[in-house]
Amino acid sequence: DTSLAEVNSLSPSMPISPSSMINQYKYEDEPELRDLFITVDDPESHITAIETFITYRVVTKTSRGEFDSSEYEVRRRYQDFLWLKNKLEEAHPTLIIPPLPEKFIMKGMVERFSDEFIETRRNALHKFLNRIADHPTLTFNEDFKIFLTAQAWELSSHKKQGPGFLSRMGQTVRAVASSVRGGFKNRPEIFTEMNNYMETFSQKINVLDKIAHRIYKEEREYFNEMKEYGPIHTLWSASEEDIADSLKGVASCIDKCCKATEKRMAGLTENLLPILHEYVLYSEILMGVLKRRDQIQGELDSKADALANKKTENDLFLEEIGKLEDKVECANNALKADWDRWKRNMQCDMRSAFTNVAENNLHYYEECLATWESFLASQTVDLHVEEDSEDRP
């Protein structure tokens, strides 16, 4: 893994700030590298007699030949995104499907249908679609293409063509039965290591997520107290003529620090909290992917054991085992490739998130320190002036 020291030792002209690095990439500059661009924006509230929900505009620009047009604009609600995620998991059970925000993301911090909640969800949905678009396999999924291009009635019609409830229930029963049977004696060591890694990662990322939310909560409480503290000094100055200017100066400093604190809180909600929570969801997804791979392995092992217990070989049985062996090999290769890709992205996202937080903290303390130093310097000058005037005859 590239360390921060190695990153900093690269070309001096290389931008260190993640935001400045992102700004380098433009659609016109790299048409050969990216051919699918998706934007989720313009949330709209819809109120019916049955429910209230939000739809988002999904704009797609592409140069791919399999698309009939170069640009599409559709509106989608959360349930449509959830349908897409389920279809991707069904088609690619051992690939790492990006997470969706939960039904009520960041519960306890924002109210449902508030502007903050809607913007948080819009960002998460935007990231969800673009992670799929950047994936070497998922980006060519037919259901993904339909999601991006079909009008509402077309998408509704396509959804009805999926497996029925009984079929889905049968798949779930088989998966649970396979999991209960176990049969992972032939699991390759690499997947045991992945499983151990994810158990540790899940514990640590959940702890980080809780700590980050506690920090945000304490920061908000501190901010709310500061908002009241400044005006108190202003009111106090009205009854203390001798130190009125000093009290007003303190009130001004508190106000500036209050604004700096608000800016730092915004940095937490934009850069750290969403990333940590996304990887909490990723940890759950990875554990599910590993279980699905084990289920395929378990099915093959049980068939092989059944064949070994038979005195005569059955050609049909052998053919079924051959297909399962191919299925296991495909699942293993897909997961190994996706695992390496996911780890690289995770390390990059974490490095970027914590670097942004560190930079924001530095700016915050520098700004607050400069504010108070300037105020104290002015008070020292005033004090010297008063002393000089008193020494004169």
N, C-alpha and C positions, 0 to 999 in steps of 0.2 A: 504494500500500500504506500502511496506517495504521502510522505509526511509534510507538515506545514513548512518545515525548513526547506525541503526539496522544492516545494512550490515557490517559495520566496527566492530560491536561488536561480530561478529561470530568468529569462530576459527582463531587464529593468523596465522595458516598455510594456511588459505584460500587465494588464490591469488586475489588481488584487481584489477589488470590490466585486462581489458576485453580481450586483446590479449593473455595474459597468460592463462586465463580461457578457451579460445577457443582451445588453443594448447593441452589441456587435453583430448579432444575428438578425438579418432581415430577409424577407421573402425574396426581394429582387436580387440580393447578393448570392443566395445559395439555392437556386432552382434545381440544381442537380442533386442536392443532398436531401431536400425535403420537397415532397410533391402533394402534401395534404395538410391544410391549415384549418383549424376549427376554433371558433369563438363562441362562447356562451355569454349572453348579455341580455339586456332589456327585460327584466322580470316583470310580469303582469299578474295582478290578483284577479281571481275569478270566483264569484259568489253565486252559488246555485241554491235551490231549495234543499238539496241533500248535503252539499259539502262546500267548503272553501279551500281553494288550492292556488298554487302559483305555477305559471308556465314561464319558460325561458326561451329566448330566441337562440337557435343554433345555426350559425352561419358557417358554411364549408366552402373553401376555395381549393381547387385541385387541378392538376394537369395530367391525372391518370387516364389512360385510355378506356378503362372499364366503366368510367362514369360518362353518362350521356351529356352532361353539361359541366362547365368549369366552375360554376357557383350555385349553391343551394341555400335556401333559407326556410327553416321549418320552426315550429314551436313544439316544445316538449315539456311535460311535467315530470315530477320526480318518479312516478310509477313507471314511466317509459324508460328512464335510466336504469331502474331496478330490473325491468324486463331484459334490457340489453345485457346487464351483468349476468343474469341467470342463464341467458342463451350462450354467452361466452364460456361460462363454467361448464355448461352441458356439452358444448362442442370441443372444449379443450380442458379436460378435467385435471391434467397435470401441468398446466401453464399457470403462471402467477397473474391472476386477473386483478387489476388495480381496484382499490377499495372505493366504495361510495360513502358519502357521509351518512350517518344513521338518520333515522326518521326525524329525530330532534337533536341535531348536532349541538355540542357544547351546552347541554342542558344545565340550567342553573345560572348560566352566564348571560344568556340573551333570551328574550321572549319570542315565541313563535310568531312569525309574520311581521316582526319588527324589521326596520331597515337593516340593522346590524346582522340579524339572523339571515335575512334574504341574501345579503352581500356575502356572508360567510359561506352559505350554501352555493351561491353562484360560482364563487372561486373554486370550491371543491368539485363541482360538476365540470367546470372548465378544465381543471387539471385531470379529472377522470378520463374525459374524452381525448385529451391530448396525449396522455400516457398510452392509451390504446393506439392512437394514430402513430406513435413513435415505436410501437412494438413490432418486431419483424414479422410476426405471424398473425397476431390479433388484428392488425391494421387491414388485412385482406379478408377478414371474415364477412360473409354475405349479410348476416344480420346487422353488423355494424354499418355496412353500406346502406341498407334499408333504413336504419335508424336516422342516418344523416340526410337521406334524400326523399323518403316517402312523405306524402302529405298525411294529415291526421287520420283520415278515413282509410287510407292505404295501410298505414301502420296498424290500425285497429283490426283490419281484415287479416293482415299477416300474423298478428298475435294469435288469432283463433285457430291457426293451422298447427300450433304447437301441440305437444303431448297432453292428453287429458289428465284429470286428477288421479284416476286409478293407475295410469301408466307411471306418473311421477311417484305415487305412493309405492308402487311395486319396485321402482328403482331404489327408493329409500330403504325399503325392507331388505332388499338384497344387499345393499351397502352395509346396513347394520349387522345383518347376519354374517357377512364376510368379516367385519371388524371383530365380532364376538368370537368367531372361529379362530382368529389369529392367523397362524400359518406364516409367520414372517421369518422362519428359520433360515431361508435363503436370501434374506435382504442384504444387498451389498453394503459394505462398511461405510461407504460414502454417504448413504442415506441415514444410517444411524448417527453419523457425525452431524448431518444437517439437522436431524431431530433434536439432538443434544444442544446444538447451537441455538435453535429457535426457542427451546425451553428457557435457556439463559437470557436470550435477547428479549423474550416476552416479559420476563420478570423485570429486567432493567428498564425497558422502555415504558412499562406501566408505572414504575416508580418515578421516572423522569417526568412523565405526563402529570402525575399527581403533584409533584413538587412544583412544576411550572404553573399549574392552576392555583396552587396555594400562594406562590409568589405574586401572581396576577391579582388574587383576591386581596392580599395584604397591601399591594401597591394601590389598588383602588380605594381601600379604606384610608390610606395615607393621603391620597389625592383629595378625597372628600373632606378630610380634616383641614388640609391646607387651604381649601377654598373658603372655609369659614375663618381661618386664622388671620388671613390678610386684612379683610374688612374690619376686624376687631381693632387692629392697630390704627387704621384710619379713623375710626370713631374715637379711639383713645386720644389721638392727636388733637381733637377738637377741645379737649379739656385740659391739655397740658401745653401752654403756649411756649414755655422755655425749651421743650424738647419736641415740639410739633414736627419740625422738619425731619428730625431723626426718625420719629415714629412713621412718618409718611414714607421715608426711605426704606425702612424695614418692610412696610406693607408692599412697596413696589418690588422689592427683592423676592418676597414670598410669592407675589403674583407671577413673576418671571419663572421662578422655580416650579410653580404649579403648572405652568404651560409646558415646561420642559418635562415634567413628570407625565403629563398627558401624552406627550409625544413618545415617551419611552413605553408607555402602556400600549400605544398603537403599534409600536414595533413588536411587542410581544404577541399581540393578537394577529399580526400580519405575517411575522417571520418564524416564530418559535412554536406557539401553541398548535397551529394547523399541521405543521410538519410532524411534531411528536405524536399528535393524535392519529394522523394518517398512518404512521408506522405501528401504532397500537393495533389498528385495524389490519395492517399488513401482517402482523405477527399471527393474528387469528386466521387470516387467509392462507399463510404458509403452512400452518399446522394442518389445515384442512386439505391442502394439496398433498402433503406428505401422507396423510391418512388415505387419500384416494389412490396414491401410488401403491401403498401397502395393500390395499384391497385388491388391486389388480394382481399384485404379486401373490397374495393369499389364494386367489382363485386359481392361479396357475399351479401353486404348490399342492392344493387340495386335489386337482385333477391328476397331477403327477403321482401323488400318493395312492389315489384310487387305481391308477393304471398299474402301479407296482404291486398292488395286492391281488391283481387279476392274474390267473394262470395263463390265459391266452390273450394276445394283443388284439385290440379292436382297431381296424383302420380308421373308422370314423372318430374314435377316441383320440387316436394319434394326430389326426388332422386338426381336431379341436385344440389339442395341446400346442401344436405348431402355431396356430393362429394366436393363442394366448402368449406364447413366447415372443412372437413379433410385437404384440401389443405391449408387453412389458418392456421390451427393448426400446420401442418408440417412446413410451412414457418416461423411461429412465433418461434417454437422450434429451427429450424436451425439457424435463425438469432440471437436469444438470446445466443445460445452456441458459435457461431462464434464471436459475439460481445465481450463476456468475454475474449475469446482467443486473439482477436485482441488488446484489451486494454492492456492485459498483455505484449504482444509482443511490442506494441508501447511504453509503459513506460520503458521497458527494453532497447529498441533501443535508445530512447531519453537519458536515463541516461548514457548509454555507449558512445553515441556521444559527449555529453557535458563534460563527464569526460575525454575523450580523448583530447578534445580541451583544457580543463583546464590544463591537464598534459603537453601537447605540449607547451602551453604558459609559464608554469613554467620553462620547460627546455630551452626555447628560451631566456627568460630574464636572467636566471642563466648563460647561456653560454655567452651572450653578456656582462653581468656585469663582469664575470670573465675575459673576454678578455680585457676590458678597465681597470679594476683594476690592472691586470698584467702589462699593458703598463704604467700606471701612477706610479706604484711602481718602474719600471725600470728607469723612468725619475727622480724620487726623489733620487734614489741611484746615478745616474750620476751627479745630481746637487750638492749633498753633496761632491762627489769626487772633483768636480771643485772648490768648496769653500775651501776645505782643501788644495788643491794645491796652491791657491792664498794666503792663510794665511802664508804659509811657507816663510822664508827669502831667 
